[in-house]
């Protein structure tokens, strides 16, 4: 949006009025600055740069309505707006060396300034010049009020980041300069606090040895701090600066890890390296160093890297054992990651694994057919070839570095394909040929058995047939139907593969062992190339599975698995629910092993001594002759093939005679 000059229109007044109306409602500050500018972005040099920032700091171009998060070292131009959010701050350095320290929830508009004469509406700011610091506030008349401050803070800079190795406390020097005409003879105190309110309980006050001293050193652990210098005699509010002590930790090496082998298929390799930053802040300068010496006395490479990229590659690395590390510099602190060793070895051939389409597969014709493969080398150029399966004539080809390819507008037919790896125009690796087919129309229809059908038996296996529908391709004389049976859906472990002219095959010709199977039917030509395929169905064949445990169990007359002999006068009877197809039941009663100290006992404890193991036809049994104590019992069904089923979870059985009688109450000391 541009404003044209017209009578009665003042662009500065308009901008201030708009900003004041918007920001006064939000309880924020609008600061309108004129700082020796000569042009807008794209029409002259920048006026200032955002030297440091903390938390949420946004910037808006003069010709835009969009606010964007500002970056450190980002330039500012005439009429640009800079905005800070809650608990945020920014330090802006202008071309003349002046620094503006912007506090939280503030807004400034960059423009011309002379002698700190600001068209200022609301709030306050600190302007730092070589001659000293000045605080700018809004007077009662709406004009800017400039106050020269008695103390100028010199170092560390506002919003400075200071590094220390690991969690080691940092010895940090604080310096300031006192205007003698403002505070002659007054002694000043350095105050440090982790909160900007400088609460007395959390504030550390340090006094110099003499009134003339203008420097102190404090030892600070990693964290966020606020600091100021105040006169012991009081006076104007001091300027507050913020700083951070940050742990300087080395980057963590990820790949190649200790002892990793990197294969190369040329005289020299390009090796990728990966790492992780120890924290979200990816600051500092970093160098990836490579050496054949574990002490890194002689470097093969030293490449500058960026921590946030988490990866880089070094080229022309010859064979042998190597060591690598990342050396980092954070301010005045240098740290180095632990070194990792790896080996570069030359391989004679590049392995290539074809992924899709699978070998001897067939698919309904689509506008595109996708090919995919994988390999260990990212340096090679890959060539894909597709041939007609019958004539072996080239149909289509592709060459590139990708591991996939889409064949547009293919025709129905039977094909084969392979992928070759090329290095320096020589074949460095090659896959075997893999066959596949594309057909028009619907796939072959499987009729019986239905998908997931089971053929279970006790003594004699049932007879069944695999049946499928007829197809015009299968009816051709040179073609046949091929039945494939496997123990996995991908048909990697084939059990049977048989060619037929008919559309069914009886189970007597399959000779299947008990198990779960996948099956499909394909139309193949005389050479065995697939032309069309069915879906994959599954079926189960074999004896009935082991019987499940009884669904319910009980102890007659017991309360919460406790049986009281004194109340019942009889032995306990355990019972359980009927298990369908069960011929017998096995009952086991045992004494549970005592648990280790600190471990609660339970019925699930392993038996230390089996008291009873009995085979029964009935679903109940009277336990005779058991003494008072704690026991456990379980039951499982036995089928007609004498196979024991799954055991029931153990049940507790606590046999007791009740609580012992209390001692008689004494009524009289004399015998009546």
Secondary structure as UniProt FT lines:
FT   TURN            7..8
FT   HELIX           11..25
FT   TURN            26..27
FT   STRAND          29..32
FT   TURN            41..42
FT   STRAND          48..54
FT   STRAND          57..60
FT   TURN            62..63
FT   STRAND          68..69
FT   TURN            72..73
FT   STRAND          75..76
FT   TURN            78..79
FT   STRAND          81..84
FT   TURN            86..87
FT   STRAND          89..94
FT   TURN            95..96
FT   STRAND          99..102
FT   STRAND          106..109
FT   TURN            115..116
FT   STRAND          119..120
FT   STRAND          124..129
FT   TURN            130..131
FT   STRAND          132..138
FT   TURN            140..141
FT   STRAND          144..148
FT   STRAND          151..155
FT   TURN            158..159
FT   STRAND          160..165
FT   TURN            166..167
FT   STRAND          170..178
FT   HELIX           180..183
FT   TURN            184..185
FT   STRAND          188..193
FT   TURN            196..197
FT   HELIX           200..202
FT   STRAND          203..207
FT   TURN            211..212
FT   STRAND          215..220
FT   STRAND          223..231
FT   TURN            232..233
FT   STRAND          241..248
FT   STRAND          252..255
FT   TURN            258..259
FT   STRAND          260..264
FT   STRAND          269..276
FT   STRAND          285..291
FT   TURN            294..295
FT   STRAND          301..305
FT   HELIX           307..309
FT   STRAND          311..317
FT   STRAND          320..330
FT   TURN            331..332
FT   STRAND          333..336
FT   STRAND          340..346
FT   STRAND          352..356
FT   TURN            359..360
FT   STRAND          361..364
FT   STRAND          368..375
FT   STRAND          381..388
FT   TURN            389..391
FT   STRAND          394..400
FT   STRAND          404..408
FT   STRAND          413..423
FT   TURN            424..425
FT   STRAND          426..430
FT   STRAND          434..439
FT   STRAND          446..448
FT   TURN            451..452
FT   STRAND          453..457
FT   STRAND          465..468
FT   HELIX           472..475
FT   TURN            477..478
FT   STRAND          480..486
FT   TURN            489..490
FT   STRAND          494..500
FT   STRAND          504..506
FT   HELIX           507..509
FT   STRAND          515..524
FT   TURN            526..527
FT   STRAND          530..534
FT   STRAND          537..543
FT   STRAND          553..555
FT   TURN            556..557
FT   TURN            560..561
FT   STRAND          562..564
FT   HELIX           565..568
FT   STRAND          573..576
FT   TURN            580..581
FT   STRAND          584..592
FT   TURN            597..598
FT   TURN            603..604
FT   STRAND          607..616
FT   STRAND          620..622
FT   STRAND          629..638
FT   TURN            640..641
FT   STRAND          651..656
//
